[in-house]
């Protein structure tokens, strides 16, 4: 049985989020939570919260405790979200374009035994 959690329009660039997501992909849930908790990267905070949400979704769906079952992170997909386009003043009356990127994250958990 799988459980899914989604995070839409997270105001972090997809490249930075993928660096953190690649670290925990395929790991067991407890190990992934520890890695995210002690990571120095800012997107790790949001992924930690999303992973806890996915674990809670699995518990609600199955009716079992997540501690008794060996769950692992089956997939993490990080896609581009909407982009806010802004302008910043530049020398000699010009303007530089600033692209404030966001992303969508999808986590899927599964039971190791199934």
N, CA, C and O atoms as a GROMACS GRO file, in nm:
protein
  456
    1UNK      N    1   0.084  -0.118   0.000
    1UNK     CA    2   0.000   0.000   0.000
    1UNK      C    3   0.089   0.124   0.000
    1UNK      O    4   0.189   0.130   0.071
    2UNK      N    5   0.051   0.222  -0.080
    2UNK     CA    6   0.129   0.344  -0.091
    2UNK      C    7   0.056   0.461  -0.027
    2UNK      O    8  -0.067   0.462  -0.018
    3UNK      N    9   0.132   0.558   0.018
    3UNK     CA   10   0.077   0.683   0.069
    3UNK      C   11   0.148   0.798  -0.002
    3UNK      O   12   0.267   0.790  -0.032
    4UNK      N   13   0.073   0.904  -0.028
    4UNK     CA   14   0.124   1.016  -0.107
    4UNK      C   15   0.104   1.145  -0.030
    4UNK      O   16   0.005   1.161   0.042
    5UNK      N   17   0.198   1.237  -0.045
    5UNK     CA   18   0.184   1.373   0.008
    5UNK      C   19   0.238   1.469  -0.096
    5UNK      O   20   0.338   1.442  -0.162
    6UNK      N   21   0.171   1.583  -0.110
    6UNK     CA   22   0.208   1.682  -0.211
    6UNK      C   23   0.231   1.816  -0.148
    6UNK      O   24   0.165   1.854  -0.051
    7UNK      N   25   0.326   1.889  -0.204
    7UNK     CA   26   0.352   2.026  -0.164
    7UNK      C   27   0.356   2.110  -0.291
    7UNK      O   28   0.443   2.090  -0.376
    8UNK      N   29   0.263   2.203  -0.305
    8UNK     CA   30   0.255   2.285  -0.425
    8UNK      C   31   0.303   2.426  -0.398
    8UNK      O   32   0.283   2.479  -0.289
    9UNK      N   33   0.365   2.486  -0.498
    9UNK     CA   34   0.410   2.625  -0.495
    9UNK      C   35   0.498   2.656  -0.375
    9UNK      O   36   0.478   2.756  -0.306
   10UNK      N   37   0.595   2.571  -0.351
   10UNK     CA   38   0.693   2.595  -0.245
   10UNK      C   39   0.793   2.699  -0.296
   10UNK      O   40   0.854   2.678  -0.402
   11UNK      N   41   0.812   2.810  -0.225
   11UNK     CA   42   0.895   2.919  -0.278
   11UNK      C   43   1.045   2.894  -0.267
   11UNK      O   44   1.118   2.972  -0.206
   12UNK      N   45   1.090   2.785  -0.327
   12UNK     CA   46   1.232   2.751  -0.334
   12UNK      C   47   1.259   2.707  -0.477
   12UNK      O   48   1.171   2.649  -0.540
   13UNK      N   49   1.376   2.731  -0.527
   13UNK     CA   50   1.403   2.690  -0.664
   13UNK      C   51   1.406   2.537  -0.672
   13UNK      O   52   1.451   2.471  -0.578
   14UNK      N   53   1.359   2.481  -0.783
   14UNK     CA   54   1.356   2.336  -0.796
   14UNK      C   55   1.495   2.272  -0.787
   14UNK      O   56   1.509   2.160  -0.738
   15UNK      N   57   1.596   2.344  -0.833
   15UNK     CA   58   1.732   2.289  -0.829
   15UNK      C   59   1.778   2.267  -0.685
   15UNK      O   60   1.838   2.164  -0.654
   16UNK      N   61   1.751   2.362  -0.597
   16UNK     CA   62   1.790   2.349  -0.456
   16UNK      C   63   1.711   2.238  -0.388
   16UNK      O   64   1.765   2.165  -0.304
   17UNK      N   65   1.582   2.226  -0.423
   17UNK     CA   66   1.500   2.123  -0.362
   17UNK      C   67   1.542   1.984  -0.409
   17UNK      O   68   1.539   1.889  -0.330
   18UNK      N   69   1.584   1.971  -0.535
   18UNK     CA   70   1.627   1.841  -0.586
   18UNK      C   71   1.755   1.793  -0.519
   18UNK      O   72   1.774   1.673  -0.501
   19UNK      N   73   1.842   1.885  -0.481
   19UNK     CA   74   1.965   1.846  -0.411
   19UNK      C   75   1.933   1.776  -0.280
   19UNK      O   76   1.999   1.679  -0.243
   20UNK      N   77   1.832   1.824  -0.210
   20UNK     CA   78   1.793   1.763  -0.083
   20UNK      C   79   1.712   1.636  -0.108
   20UNK      O   80   1.729   1.537  -0.036
   21UNK      N   81   1.626   1.639  -0.209
   21UNK     CA   82   1.541   1.522  -0.237
   21UNK      C   83   1.625   1.402  -0.280
   21UNK      O   84   1.591   1.288  -0.246
   22UNK      N   85   1.734   1.426  -0.352
   22UNK     CA   86   1.818   1.316  -0.396
   22UNK      C   87   1.886   1.244  -0.280
   22UNK      O   88   1.919   1.126  -0.291
   23UNK      N   89   1.905   1.314  -0.170
   23UNK     CA   90   1.971   1.254  -0.054
   23UNK      C   91   1.882   1.150   0.012
   23UNK      O   92   1.932   1.047   0.058
   24UNK      N   93   1.751   1.174   0.019
   24UNK     CA   94   1.661   1.086   0.093
   24UNK      C   95   1.584   0.988   0.006
   24UNK      O   96   1.512   0.903   0.059
   25UNK      N   97   1.597   0.996  -0.124
   25UNK     CA   98   1.524   0.906  -0.213
   25UNK      C   99   1.570   0.762  -0.192
   25UNK      O  100   1.689   0.732  -0.198
   26UNK      N  101   1.473   0.671  -0.165
   26UNK     CA  102   1.504   0.530  -0.146
   26UNK      C  103   1.540   0.491  -0.005
   26UNK      O  104   1.560   0.372   0.022
   27UNK      N  105   1.551   0.585   0.086
   27UNK     CA  106   1.590   0.555   0.224
   27UNK      C  107   1.467   0.515   0.306
   27UNK      O  108   1.353   0.541   0.267
   28UNK      N  109   1.492   0.451   0.420
   28UNK     CA  110   1.383   0.424   0.513
   28UNK      C  111   1.338   0.554   0.576
   28UNK      O  112   1.415   0.650   0.583
   29UNK      N  113   1.213   0.556   0.623
   29UNK     CA  114   1.153   0.681   0.668
   29UNK      C  115   1.226   0.739   0.789
   29UNK      O  116   1.252   0.859   0.794
   30UNK      N  117   1.260   0.655   0.887
   30UNK     CA  118   1.328   0.706   1.007
   30UNK      C  119   1.466   0.764   0.972
   30UNK      O  120   1.506   0.867   1.025
   31UNK      N  121   1.536   0.697   0.884
   31UNK     CA  122   1.667   0.746   0.841
   31UNK      C  123   1.653   0.877   0.763
   31UNK      O  124   1.732   0.970   0.781
   32UNK      N  125   1.552   0.885   0.676
   32UNK     CA  126   1.529   1.006   0.598
   32UNK      C  127   1.491   1.123   0.688
   32UNK      O  128   1.536   1.236   0.665
   33UNK      N  129   1.409   1.098   0.790
   33UNK     CA  130   1.371   1.205   0.882
   33UNK      C  131   1.492   1.257   0.957
   33UNK      O  132   1.504   1.378   0.978
   34UNK      N  133   1.582   1.168   0.999
   34UNK     CA  134   1.704   1.212   1.069
   34UNK      C  135   1.794   1.293   0.977
   34UNK      O  136   1.852   1.393   1.020
   35UNK      N  137   1.807   1.250   0.852
   35UNK     CA  138   1.891   1.323   0.757
   35UNK      C  139   1.835   1.464   0.736
   35UNK      O  140   1.910   1.562   0.737
   36UNK      N  141   1.704   1.473   0.718
   36UNK     CA  142   1.643   1.604   0.693
   36UNK      C  143   1.646   1.694   0.816
   36UNK      O  144   1.661   1.815   0.805
   37UNK      N  145   1.633   1.633   0.934
   37UNK     CA  146   1.631   1.712   1.057
   37UNK      C  147   1.765   1.781   1.081
   37UNK      O  148   1.768   1.895   1.129
   38UNK      N  149   1.874   1.713   1.049
   38UNK     CA  150   2.006   1.768   1.079
   38UNK      C  151   2.076   1.826   0.957
   38UNK      O  152   2.194   1.860   0.963
   39UNK      N  153   2.004   1.839   0.846
   39UNK     CA  154   2.063   1.900   0.727
   39UNK      C  155   2.068   2.052   0.743
   39UNK      O  156   1.981   2.111   0.807
   40UNK      N  157   2.170   2.114   0.686
   40UNK     CA  158   2.186   2.259   0.697
   40UNK      C  159   2.112   2.333   0.586
   40UNK      O  160   2.101   2.456   0.591
   41UNK      N  161   2.061   2.261   0.487
   41UNK     CA  162   1.996   2.326   0.374
   41UNK      C  163   1.854   2.366   0.410
   41UNK      O  164   1.783   2.295   0.481
   42UNK      N  165   1.812   2.482   0.358
   42UNK     CA  166   1.681   2.538   0.391
   42UNK      C  167   1.564   2.454   0.339
   42UNK      O  168   1.465   2.441   0.411
   43UNK      N  169   1.571   2.395   0.219
   43UNK     CA  170   1.459   2.312   0.173
   43UNK      C  171   1.436   2.187   0.257
   43UNK      O  172   1.329   2.127   0.249
   44UNK      N  173   1.535   2.146   0.336
   44UNK     CA  174   1.521   2.026   0.418
   44UNK      C  175   1.410   2.043   0.521
   44UNK      O  176   1.345   1.945   0.559
   45UNK      N  177   1.386   2.166   0.568
   45UNK     CA  178   1.281   2.191   0.666
   45UNK      C  179   1.145   2.159   0.605
   45UNK      O  180   1.062   2.094   0.669
   46UNK      N  181   1.123   2.204   0.483
   46UNK     CA  182   0.995   2.181   0.417
   46UNK      C  183   0.977   2.035   0.378
   46UNK      O  184   0.866   1.982   0.387
   47UNK      N  185   1.085   1.969   0.335
   47UNK     CA  186   1.075   1.827   0.302
   47UNK      C  187   1.051   1.742   0.426
   47UNK      O  188   0.980   1.642   0.419
   48UNK      N  189   1.109   1.781   0.538
   48UNK     CA  190   1.087   1.709   0.665
   48UNK      C  191   0.940   1.714   0.702
   48UNK      O  192   0.882   1.613   0.741
   49UNK      N  193   0.881   1.831   0.692
   49UNK     CA  194   0.739   1.847   0.724
   49UNK      C  195   0.651   1.768   0.628
   49UNK      O  196   0.552   1.708   0.669
   50UNK      N  197   0.687   1.768   0.500
   50UNK     CA  198   0.612   1.693   0.399
   50UNK      C  199   0.623   1.543   0.421
   50UNK      O  200   0.526   1.470   0.402
   51UNK      N  201   0.741   1.496   0.460
   51UNK     CA  202   0.759   1.354   0.487
   51UNK      C  203   0.678   1.310   0.608
   51UNK      O  204   0.621   1.201   0.608
   52UNK      N  205   0.671   1.394   0.711
   52UNK     CA  206   0.585   1.364   0.826
   52UNK      C  207   0.439   1.356   0.785
   52UNK      O  208   0.364   1.272   0.836
   53UNK      N  209   0.399   1.442   0.694
   53UNK     CA  210   0.262   1.440   0.644
   53UNK      C  211   0.234   1.311   0.567
   53UNK      O  212   0.125   1.254   0.579
   54UNK      N  213   0.330   1.265   0.489
   54UNK     CA  214   0.312   1.141   0.414
   54UNK      C  215   0.302   1.021   0.509
   54UNK      O  216   0.223   0.930   0.485
   55UNK      N  217   0.381   1.021   0.615
   55UNK     CA  218   0.374   0.914   0.714
   55UNK      C  219   0.237   0.914   0.781
   55UNK      O  220   0.177   0.809   0.802
   56UNK      N  221   0.189   1.033   0.815
   56UNK     CA  222   0.057   1.044   0.876
   56UNK      C  223  -0.052   0.996   0.781
   56UNK      O  224  -0.147   0.930   0.823
   57UNK      N  225  -0.039   1.030   0.653
   57UNK     CA  226  -0.135   0.982   0.553
   57UNK      C  227  -0.135   0.830   0.545
   57UNK      O  228  -0.240   0.768   0.533
   58UNK      N  229  -0.015   0.770   0.553
   58UNK     CA  230  -0.006   0.625   0.549
   58UNK      C  231  -0.074   0.563   0.671
   58UNK      O  232  -0.146   0.463   0.659
   59UNK      N  233  -0.053   0.623   0.788
   59UNK     CA  234  -0.116   0.571   0.910
   59UNK      C  235  -0.268   0.581   0.903
   59UNK      O  236  -0.338   0.489   0.945
   60UNK      N  237  -0.319   0.691   0.850
   60UNK     CA  238  -0.463   0.708   0.837
   60UNK      C  239  -0.521   0.607   0.737
   60UNK      O  240  -0.631   0.556   0.757
   61UNK      N  241  -0.447   0.581   0.632
   61UNK     CA  242  -0.495   0.492   0.527
   61UNK      C  243  -0.493   0.346   0.570
   61UNK      O  244  -0.586   0.271   0.541
   62UNK      N  245  -0.386   0.306   0.638
   62UNK     CA  246  -0.370   0.165   0.673
   62UNK      C  247  -0.429   0.129   0.809
   62UNK      O  248  -0.468   0.014   0.831
   63UNK      N  249  -0.436   0.225   0.899
   63UNK     CA  250  -0.485   0.195   1.034
   63UNK      C  251  -0.378   0.138   1.125
   63UNK      O  252  -0.407   0.106   1.240
   64UNK      N  253  -0.254   0.124   1.077
   64UNK     CA  254  -0.143   0.074   1.157
   64UNK      C  255  -0.051   0.188   1.197
   64UNK      O  256  -0.058   0.298   1.143
   65UNK      N  257   0.035   0.159   1.294
   65UNK     CA  258   0.137   0.256   1.332
   65UNK      C  259   0.256   0.243   1.237
   65UNK      O  260   0.291   0.133   1.195
   66UNK      N  261   0.317   0.355   1.204
   66UNK     CA  262   0.431   0.353   1.113
   66UNK      C  263   0.555   0.296   1.179
   66UNK      O  264   0.648   0.254   1.110
   67UNK      N  265   0.559   0.292   1.313
   67UNK     CA  266   0.676   0.238   1.382
   67UNK      C  267   0.686   0.087   1.369
   67UNK      O  268   0.795   0.031   1.370
   68UNK      N  269   0.569   0.019   1.355
   68UNK     CA  270   0.569  -0.127   1.348
   68UNK      C  271   0.601  -0.179   1.208
   68UNK      O  272   0.629  -0.298   1.192
   69UNK      N  273   0.598  -0.092   1.108
   69UNK     CA  274   0.618  -0.133   0.969
   69UNK      C  275   0.740  -0.060   0.914
   69UNK      O  276   0.769   0.054   0.953
   70UNK      N  277   0.812  -0.126   0.825
   70UNK     CA  278   0.931  -0.062   0.766
   70UNK      C  279   0.889   0.012   0.638
   70UNK      O  280   0.880  -0.046   0.530
   71UNK      N  281   0.865   0.140   0.653
   71UNK     CA  282   0.830   0.225   0.539
   71UNK      C  283   0.957   0.282   0.477
   71UNK      O  284   1.057   0.303   0.546
   72UNK      N  285   0.952   0.306   0.348
   72UNK     CA  286   1.064   0.371   0.281
   72UNK      C  287   1.011   0.471   0.180
   72UNK      O  288   0.896   0.464   0.138
   73UNK      N  289   1.096   0.563   0.141
   73UNK     CA  290   1.060   0.668   0.046
   73UNK      C  291   1.073   0.606  -0.094
   73UNK      O  292   1.184   0.586  -0.144
   74UNK      N  293   0.960   0.578  -0.155
   74UNK     CA  294   0.961   0.512  -0.286
   74UNK      C  295   1.001   0.611  -0.396
   74UNK      O  296   1.091   0.583  -0.475
   75UNK      N  297   0.933   0.725  -0.401
   75UNK     CA  298   0.966   0.826  -0.501
   75UNK      C  299   0.956   0.966  -0.440
   75UNK      O  300   0.875   0.991  -0.352
   76UNK      N  301   1.040   1.055  -0.489
   76UNK     CA  302   1.027   1.198  -0.464
   76UNK      C  303   1.043   1.265  -0.600
   76UNK      O  304   1.146   1.250  -0.666
   77UNK      N  305   0.941   1.338  -0.640
   77UNK     CA  306   0.949   1.411  -0.766
   77UNK      C  307   0.942   1.560  -0.737
   77UNK      O  308   0.853   1.606  -0.665
   78UNK      N  309   1.034   1.635  -0.793
   78UNK     CA  310   1.038   1.780  -0.778
   78UNK      C  311   1.022   1.840  -0.917
   78UNK      O  312   1.107   1.821  -1.004
   79UNK      N  313   0.914   1.914  -0.937
   79UNK     CA  314   0.886   1.977  -1.066
   79UNK      C  315   0.880   2.128  -1.049
   79UNK      O  316   0.865   2.179  -0.938
   80UNK      N  317   0.893   2.198  -1.160
   80UNK     CA  318   0.886   2.344  -1.155
   80UNK      C  319   0.744   2.389  -1.129
   80UNK      O  320   0.648   2.332  -1.180
   81UNK      N  321   0.732   2.493  -1.048
   81UNK     CA  322   0.604   2.556  -1.024
   81UNK      C  323   0.597   2.688  -1.100
   81UNK      O  324   0.671   2.710  -1.196
   82UNK      N  325   0.508   2.774  -1.054
   82UNK     CA  326   0.497   2.903  -1.122
   82UNK      C  327   0.618   2.990  -1.089
   82UNK      O  328   0.684   2.972  -0.987
   83UNK      N  329   0.645   3.084  -1.177
   83UNK     CA  330   0.760   3.172  -1.162
   83UNK      C  331   0.713   3.316  -1.155
   83UNK      O  332   0.644   3.364  -1.245
   84UNK      N  333   0.749   3.385  -1.049
   84UNK     CA  334   0.718   3.528  -1.038
   84UNK      C  335   0.828   3.605  -1.108
   84UNK      O  336   0.947   3.583  -1.082
   85UNK      N  337   0.790   3.695  -1.195
   85UNK     CA  338   0.889   3.773  -1.269
   85UNK      C  339   0.888   3.915  -1.216
   85UNK      O  340   0.785   3.982  -1.214
   86UNK      N  341   1.004   3.961  -1.174
   86UNK     CA  342   1.019   4.094  -1.116
   86UNK      C  343   1.136   4.163  -1.186
   86UNK      O  344   1.216   4.100  -1.254
   87UNK      N  345   1.143   4.294  -1.167
   87UNK     CA  346   1.252   4.372  -1.223
   87UNK      C  347   1.326   4.444  -1.111
   87UNK      O  348   1.266   4.489  -1.014
   88UNK      N  349   1.458   4.453  -1.127
   88UNK     CA  350   1.542   4.522  -1.031
   88UNK      C  351   1.615   4.635  -1.105
   88UNK      O  352   1.665   4.614  -1.215
   89UNK      N  353   1.621   4.753  -1.046
   89UNK     CA  354   1.691   4.863  -1.112
   89UNK      C  355   1.839   4.828  -1.135
   89UNK      O  356   1.905   4.766  -1.052
   90UNK      N  357   1.887   4.870  -1.250
   90UNK     CA  358   2.026   4.845  -1.288
   90UNK      C  359   2.089   4.978  -1.329
   90UNK      O  360   2.018   5.077  -1.347
   91UNK      N  361   2.220   4.982  -1.345
   91UNK     CA  362   2.287   5.107  -1.382
   91UNK      C  363   2.240   5.162  -1.517
   91UNK      O  364   2.197   5.087  -1.605
   92UNK      N  365   2.249   5.292  -1.531
   92UNK     CA  366   2.220   5.364  -1.654
   92UNK      C  367   2.075   5.346  -1.702
   92UNK      O  368   2.049   5.337  -1.821
   93UNK      N  369   1.983   5.340  -1.606
   93UNK     CA  370   1.842   5.336  -1.640
   93UNK      C  371   1.792   5.203  -1.691
   93UNK      O  372   1.680   5.196  -1.742
   94UNK      N  373   1.870   5.101  -1.679
   94UNK     CA  374   1.827   4.969  -1.726
   94UNK      C  375   1.755   4.894  -1.614
   94UNK      O  376   1.745   4.942  -1.502
   95UNK      N  377   1.706   4.775  -1.648
   95UNK     CA  378   1.640   4.690  -1.549
   95UNK      C  379   1.686   4.546  -1.571
   95UNK      O  380   1.693   4.498  -1.684
   96UNK      N  381   1.715   4.478  -1.461
   96UNK     CA  382   1.750   4.337  -1.465
   96UNK      C  383   1.628   4.256  -1.426
   96UNK      O  384   1.555   4.292  -1.334
   97UNK      N  385   1.607   4.146  -1.497
   97UNK     CA  386   1.494   4.059  -1.466
   97UNK      C  387   1.531   3.964  -1.354
   97UNK      O  388   1.639   3.904  -1.356
   98UNK      N  389   1.443   3.950  -1.256
   98UNK     CA  390   1.460   3.855  -1.147
   98UNK      C  391   1.348   3.753  -1.162
   98UNK      O  392   1.230   3.789  -1.173
   99UNK      N  393   1.384   3.625  -1.161
   99UNK     CA  394   1.285   3.518  -1.168
   99UNK      C  395   1.281   3.447  -1.034
   99UNK      O  396   1.376   3.378  -0.997
  100UNK      N  397   1.171   3.464  -0.962
  100UNK     CA  398   1.155   3.398  -0.832
  100UNK      C  399   1.085   3.266  -0.858
  100UNK      O  400   0.966   3.261  -0.887
  101UNK      N  401   1.162   3.159  -0.846
  101UNK     CA  402   1.112   3.027  -0.883
  101UNK      C  403   1.042   2.958  -0.767
  101UNK      O  404   1.070   2.987  -0.650
  102UNK      N  405   0.952   2.868  -0.801
  102UNK     CA  406   0.887   2.784  -0.701
  102UNK      C  407   0.882   2.642  -0.756
  102UNK      O  408   0.916   2.618  -0.872
  103UNK      N  409   0.841   2.547  -0.672
  103UNK     CA  410   0.839   2.408  -0.716
  103UNK      C  411   0.721   2.333  -0.657
  103UNK      O  412   0.657   2.379  -0.563
  104UNK      N  413   0.695   2.216  -0.713
  104UNK     CA  414   0.596   2.122  -0.663
  104UNK      C  415   0.671   1.994  -0.625
  104UNK      O  416   0.756   1.947  -0.701
  105UNK      N  417   0.639   1.940  -0.508
  105UNK     CA  418   0.705   1.818  -0.461
  105UNK      C  419   0.599   1.711  -0.436
  105UNK      O  420   0.494   1.739  -0.379
  106UNK      N  421   0.628   1.588  -0.479
  106UNK     CA  422   0.539   1.475  -0.457
  106UNK      C  423   0.620   1.363  -0.396
  106UNK      O  424   0.718   1.317  -0.455
  107UNK      N  425   0.578   1.317  -0.276
  107UNK     CA  426   0.646   1.207  -0.207
  107UNK      C  427   0.553   1.088  -0.203
  107UNK      O  428   0.435   1.101  -0.172
  108UNK      N  429   0.607   0.971  -0.236
  108UNK     CA  430   0.533   0.846  -0.226
  108UNK      C  431   0.606   0.753  -0.131
  108UNK      O  432   0.726   0.728  -0.148
  109UNK      N  433   0.534   0.701  -0.031
  109UNK     CA  434   0.590   0.604   0.064
  109UNK      C  435   0.531   0.466   0.035
  109UNK      O  436   0.418   0.454  -0.012
  110UNK      N  437   0.609   0.362   0.065
  110UNK     CA  438   0.560   0.227   0.045
  110UNK      C  439   0.617   0.138   0.156
  110UNK      O  440   0.715   0.173   0.222
  111UNK      N  441   0.552   0.024   0.174
  111UNK     CA  442   0.595  -0.074   0.273
  111UNK      C  443   0.704  -0.160   0.211
  111UNK      O  444   0.690  -0.204   0.096
  112UNK      N  445   0.814  -0.185   0.284
  112UNK     CA  446   0.926  -0.264   0.231
  112UNK      C  447   0.886  -0.410   0.208
  112UNK      O  448   0.937  -0.476   0.117
  113UNK      N  449   0.794  -0.460   0.290
  113UNK     CA  450   0.760  -0.603   0.282
  113UNK      C  451   0.671  -0.636   0.163
  113UNK      O  452   0.672  -0.749   0.115
  114UNK      N  453   0.594  -0.538   0.114
  114UNK     CA  454   0.501  -0.569   0.004
  114UNK      C  455   0.565  -0.559  -0.131
  114UNK      O  456   0.499  -0.583  -0.232
   0.00000   0.00000   0.00000
